Amino acid sequence: MMLNELRDGDPLQATLREAQREVLEQEIFSLLIRDASILPTSSVRVAERLLVVEATQDTEIRFELVRLRVTFRLS
């Protein structure tokens, strides 16, 4: 079966879409980390799935890469 032959209701199609979404989110998160690290006036803390930018003395901007749980039921 070719990838473009998968139907929208197919569990494999949903799994592929979720994998694509996760890769895209990881790429965006990597870009955020890269760009935040070159900000001249901000303090940046990075963990595996968390980026914290201290925008001002009393303000933090937090980006967290969270994993969504998707459940499929086959019948």
N, C-alpha and C positions, 0 to 999 in steps of 0.2 A: 504494500500500500504506500503510495507516495504521500508526502507531507501535505500537499494541497488537496488530497482526496479525503482528508480527515473531516468528519462532520463536527459542527459546533458542540453537540451534546456528547461527543466521544470523550471518555476520561483521559485518553492519551492527549487529545487536543488541549484539554484544560491543564494537564501537567506541563505540556510544552509552553503554553502561555504563561503559566506561573514561573517557569524557569527563565523565560525571556524577561519577565518583569523583575525577577530577582537580580539577574545580571545587570540590567539597566540601572536599578537602584544602587547596586554596588559601584558601578561606574560613576554615577552622580555623587555618591558619598566620597569616593576617592578624589574627585575633582574639588569637592568642598574642602577636604582636608588639605589638598595641595594649595588651593587659593587662600585658605584661612591662615596657613603657615607663613605667607608673605605679607600679611597685613601689618603695616608699620606701627599701628597704635593699639593693637589688641594682644591680649594674652590668650593662648590657645592650648587646650588640653585635649589629648586624643586617647581614646581607649579603642578596643577592638571594634565596637559598634557604636561608639559615642564620640561626638565632637562638641566641645564646649568652647565658645568664643566669648571672652569677657569684653563686651562692647564698650561699657563704661564701668566706673567703679561699682555701681549698684545694679548693673544689667548684664545678664548672661543670655547668650543665644545658644540653645541646645539642639543638636541634630542627632537623632538616634535611629539607627538602622534596625528596624524590628522585623522579626520573622512572623509572617502570618501562617496560621494553621488552616490548611484546606483539607476537608474530608470528602471522600467520594463514597457513594453507596452504589454498588452494582446490583442489578436485579435481573 
